[in-house]
Amino acid sequence: MIINILALNTFKEIMRDKILYSLIVFSVILMGISIALSDLSFGEKSRITLNFGLTAIHISSVILSIFIGSSLVLKELKNRTIMTLLTRPLSRSTFILGKFVGLLMVIISLLLGLSLILFGIMTVMSVPVTMSFFIAIYGIILEAAVLTSLTLFFSSLSKVFLAISFSIGVFFVGHWIESFNYFVNKGHLAHFKFISDNLFYVVPNLERFNWRSDVIYNNLVDSNIILSASLYSAVLCAFLLTLSFFIFTKKDLA
């Protein structure tokens, strides 16, 4: 299929990007710091190792989704290579979907690689590896899929800088939205009630994919929560990609 070829080409292109290898180095350094700190902290070895390791993996996925995703389409437009691609039997929607799948393949490969490194560190340091660890990694992948589709949507509307800015803004608000809603209800802040009640319909709730604390405290996430989050991620990706298809189809590439 054409989409498989496009996704594979995108995968190979991103694998040559220096940002990818910078993220790997950053993550390994952060995991190395966790080893040093855990030796200095009596009784906190597991918590520090998991906290630093999962944070490194999460940050890497976010940076890759936003910074690479924002330039995927716009780079093709700038280099005019998209005109060559679209002269072939390739629709614009297939082009967007191929870019999405290719980037997601890179992100999953990166996360699995970093998870394997963290798994090795945990084994060497006698930190127990539970099912919650793998569930947390799965949650990071679900969030990365949403961020990738979101960034592609913004990049189909604007330039790279704005796409990155909007995506970062949504990322922070998406993780803050549950806390905001809690404080509004707890503090009986009626004038913010309308905003808190409707913010969920405007900004994706990214905290639904955050199961990293469950690993640290050894809590097993309920299967219904995992299924619900998976469906939520799939619906968001489908919705955002459909919007991207529509916008990109109407876009003047001349």
Secondary structure, 3 states (H helix, E strand, C coil): CHHHHHHHHHHHHHHCCHHHHHHHHHHHHHHHHHHHHHHHCCCCHHHHHHHHHHHHHHHHHHHHHHHHHHHHHHHHHHHCHHHHHHCCCCCHHHHHHHHHHHHHHHHHHHHHHHHHHHHHHHHHCCCCCCHHHHHHHHHHHHHHHHHHHHHHHHHCCCCHHHHHHHHHHHHHHHHHHHHHHHHHHHCCCHHHHHHHHHHHHHCCCHHHHCCHHHHHCCCCCCHHHHHHHHHHHHHHHHHHHHHHHHHHHHCCCC
